[in-house]
Amino acid sequence: MAPSAEELRKMLDEKINFGLGLITRINVIEELDGNLKLQRKIRQEIHFLQRLQKSDKIKIEQLACSNLRHLSALVDCATRPGTVAVCKIFHISDENKLLVDVISDNGKIWNKVIARNPKSLSALSSGNASYGARSIVDQAQDYVECAKLYPCMYQPPKVVFEFVSGIEESLANKLKSLGVIVKGEVLPDSKHNDNDCDNSWESDEEELDFNEQKSVQDIPQCLESQLEIKTLNLDVSAMMAYVSNMTNGHCNYVFKQEVLTQQAAWEAERPVKPVLDRLFQGKTLVCCRTAWDDFNKIIDILGGPLEKQRTAILKEMIKVYPDDSGGVDDYPRQNLKIRGHVRLRSKVIFNFGHRIKALTVSANEGFVRAALQQGVTYAVFIHESRALTEGKESTATKIDL
């Protein structure tokens, strides 16, 4: 028996309230990368339902096919511990872009949330669908291909497809053969009936933009996990911090330059040199020609006698390679646009480190964030910035710490 108009209106009100509840839930993770995009998707669904409220004729199909079930599952996944981003865009090529639902474990896991009817999923994957419709197998192939282009610590992220309504066994096995981890109840195969209304349709035609601010959680900071990489690519800022007088026992100054005084105070609280020494222990230190030449120009102009002595010692510790060592940049990094905090020198240095599968050591957090806004990630250890200060000590006031 079909629901009455009064019952349909009550169901509609409940769905709208459910959607508003999802907005409240994700406000808890307001700093999460992509939160604004997820909010926008939910609000668009709520607005659609609110427009139905003004209609004289509400159809059960309009309520049954609401996208809120998928969005609810997405919120469930996004609010789990370890999530670093939602609704994130990656480029497979100039023409093809991929929306990753949820990224977790510091970028090591890519999750796709699927709430569609298991029968419809199987029917679509068997070719029983309209022309141009993309199956879950097609999407899985895109995920696996794209993950290879965006390694995390030089390993492709694990691709996890989470089926809220379950998945039929044959389709689950097909996804596993592609390298996808399948989560959700595995159901026996059934005859396909593509007339069922899916409770959720996850469209591939998503709004593609990079306007959301990025979270600091996207920048890997765990030293222990990074110790596994045995080659360190030193940025100019890392070499400056290593040889600076400030980091080598001379942070007890108030300088005429406020930024140097601030760094000296930070150094007294959080010394950088012990962190770098620990990181360097047992590692191969390298840098590209651009980084070494620019660092030496800075030392020649600003470095004091002790800082130049330390530079000579560092030169014995580090191997300098041509900028183009290791082959050609992969697609995402080759197409990284030079703008804002993305400077050519930084792009050369970080891309060099990526090609040789090194951990780039740098204080240039601005570049890492800006690159991330373009969908490009690097294996990087970020330390606090420290300037060369020996030449400024003669005009500074020495203090007791």
ChimeraX attribute file (.defattr): number of C-alpha atoms within 10 A of each C-alpha:
attribute: neighborCount
match mode: 1-to-1
recipient: residues
	/A:1	3
	/A:2	8
	/A:3	11
	/A:4	11
	/A:5	14
	/A:6	10
	/A:7	12
	/A:8	17
	/A:9	20
	/A:10	11
	/A:11	16
	/A:12	20
	/A:13	15
	/A:14	12
	/A:15	20
	/A:16	20
	/A:17	13
	/A:18	16
	/A:19	24
	/A:20	14
	/A:21	12
	/A:22	20
	/A:23	18
	/A:24	12
	/A:25	15
	/A:26	19
	/A:27	13
	/A:28	11
	/A:29	16
	/A:30	12
	/A:31	17
	/A:32	23
	/A:33	24
	/A:34	26
	/A:35	23
	/A:36	19
	/A:37	19
	/A:38	20
	/A:39	18
	/A:40	13
	/A:41	16
	/A:42	21
	/A:43	17
	/A:44	12
	/A:45	17
	/A:46	21
	/A:47	13
	/A:48	14
	/A:49	19
	/A:50	15
	/A:51	9
	/A:52	17
	/A:53	15
	/A:54	9
	/A:55	8
	/A:56	9
	/A:57	11
	/A:58	17
	/A:59	14
	/A:60	17
	/A:61	11
	/A:62	14
	/A:63	18
	/A:64	15
	/A:65	16
	/A:66	20
	/A:67	23
	/A:68	24
	/A:69	21
	/A:70	20
	/A:71	24
	/A:72	20
	/A:73	16
	/A:74	24
	/A:75	24
	/A:76	14
	/A:77	20
	/A:78	26
	/A:79	17
	/A:80	11
	/A:81	9
	/A:82	14
	/A:83	23
	/A:84	25
	/A:85	24
	/A:86	26
	/A:87	24
	/A:88	23
	/A:89	20
	/A:90	22
	/A:91	18
	/A:92	19
	/A:93	13
	/A:94	9
	/A:95	6
	/A:96	10
	/A:97	17
	/A:98	20
	/A:99	19
	/A:100	20
	/A:101	22
	/A:102	25
	/A:103	27
	/A:104	21
	/A:105	13
	/A:106	19
	/A:107	24
	/A:108	16
	/A:109	20
	/A:110	24
	/A:111	25
	/A:112	23
	/A:113	23
	/A:114	26
	/A:115	25
	/A:116	23
	/A:117	21
	/A:118	23
	/A:119	22
	/A:120	21
	/A:121	25
	/A:122	26
	/A:123	19
	/A:124	19
	/A:125	18
	/A:126	13
	/A:127	12
	/A:128	16
	/A:129	15
	/A:130	8
	/A:131	7
	/A:132	6
	/A:133	14
	/A:134	15
	/A:135	18
	/A:136	17
	/A:137	20
	/A:138	12
	/A:139	14
	/A:140	21
	/A:141	15
	/A:142	16
	/A:143	25
	/A:144	19
	/A:145	13
	/A:146	21
	/A:147	22
	/A:148	15
	/A:149	21
	/A:150	24
	/A:151	19
	/A:152	19
	/A:153	23
	/A:154	18
	/A:155	12
	/A:156	19
	/A:157	25
	/A:158	22
	/A:159	22
	/A:160	23
	/A:161	23
	/A:162	21
	/A:163	21
	/A:164	19
	/A:165	16
	/A:166	21
	/A:167	28
	/A:168	18
	/A:169	17
	/A:170	15
	/A:171	22
	/A:172	23
	/A:173	16
	/A:174	14
	/A:175	20
	/A:176	15
	/A:177	10
	/A:178	13
	/A:179	15
	/A:180	21
	/A:181	16
	/A:182	20
	/A:183	16
	/A:184	14
	/A:185	15
	/A:186	18
	/A:187	16
	/A:188	9
	/A:189	14
	/A:190	13
	/A:191	8
	/A:192	16
	/A:193	14
	/A:194	16
	/A:195	9
	/A:196	11
	/A:197	16
	/A:198	20
	/A:199	18
	/A:200	18
	/A:201	18
	/A:202	15
	/A:203	9
	/A:204	12
	/A:205	9
	/A:206	13
	/A:207	11
	/A:208	14
	/A:209	11
	/A:210	16
	/A:211	11
	/A:212	14
	/A:213	16
	/A:214	20
	/A:215	15
	/A:216	14
	/A:217	16
	/A:218	21
	/A:219	21
	/A:220	19
	/A:221	15
	/A:222	11
	/A:223	13
	/A:224	8
	/A:225	10
	/A:226	16
	/A:227	17
	/A:228	11
	/A:229	15
	/A:230	16
	/A:231	19
	/A:232	24
	/A:233	29
	/A:234	26
	/A:235	25
	/A:236	26
	/A:237	19
	/A:238	27
	/A:239	23
	/A:240	25
	/A:241	23
	/A:242	25
	/A:243	25
	/A:244	27
	/A:245	24
	/A:246	27
	/A:247	24
	/A:248	18
	/A:249	12
	/A:250	16
	/A:251	24
	/A:252	19
	/A:253	21
	/A:254	18
	/A:255	20
	/A:256	13
	/A:257	10
	/A:258	10
	/A:259	12
	/A:260	20
	/A:261	17
	/A:262	13
	/A:263	20
	/A:264	24
	/A:265	17
	/A:266	16
	/A:267	22
	/A:268	16
	/A:269	9
	/A:270	14
	/A:271	19
	/A:272	21
	/A:273	21
	/A:274	13
	/A:275	13
	/A:276	17
	/A:277	11
	/A:278	12
	/A:279	18
	/A:280	17
	/A:281	11
	/A:282	11
	/A:283	14
	/A:284	15
	/A:285	21
	/A:286	21
	/A:287	26
	/A:288	24
	/A:289	19
	/A:290	18
	/A:291	23
	/A:292	22
	/A:293	13
	/A:294	13
	/A:295	18
	/A:296	17
	/A:297	11
	/A:298	14
	/A:299	19
	/A:300	12
	/A:301	9
	/A:302	16
	/A:303	24
	/A:304	18
	/A:305	12
	/A:306	15
	/A:307	24
	/A:308	17
	/A:309	13
	/A:310	16
	/A:311	21
	/A:312	12
	/A:313	12
	/A:314	15
	/A:315	13
	/A:316	8
	/A:317	12
	/A:318	16
	/A:319	15
	/A:320	17
	/A:321	16
	/A:322	11
	/A:323	17
	/A:324	16
	/A:325	13
	/A:326	15
	/A:327	10
	/A:328	12
	/A:329	15
	/A:330	13
	/A:331	15
	/A:332	20
	/A:333	23
	/A:334	13
	/A:335	13
	/A:336	18
	/A:337	15
	/A:338	14
	/A:339	11
	/A:340	10
	/A:341	15
	/A:342	18
	/A:343	13
	/A:344	12
	/A:345	15
	/A:346	20
	/A:347	19
	/A:348	19
	/A:349	23
	/A:350	28
	/A:351	25
	/A:352	26
	/A:353	28
	/A:354	23
	/A:355	17
	/A:356	17
	/A:357	19
	/A:358	26
	/A:359	25
	/A:360	25
	/A:361	26
	/A:362	25
	/A:363	22
	/A:364	20
	/A:365	18
	/A:366	12
	/A:367	19
	/A:368	24
	/A:369	21
	/A:370	22
	/A:371	23
	/A:372	19
	/A:373	18
	/A:374	20
	/A:375	17
	/A:376	21
	/A:377	24
	/A:378	24
	/A:379	22
	/A:380	25
	/A:381	24
	/A:382	19
	/A:383	19
	/A:384	17
	/A:385	17
	/A:386	28
	/A:387	21
	/A:388	21
	/A:389	23
	/A:390	17
	/A:391	16
	/A:392	16
	/A:393	19
	/A:394	10
	/A:395	11
	/A:396	16
	/A:397	11
	/A:398	14
	/A:399	9
	/A:400	5
	/A:401	8
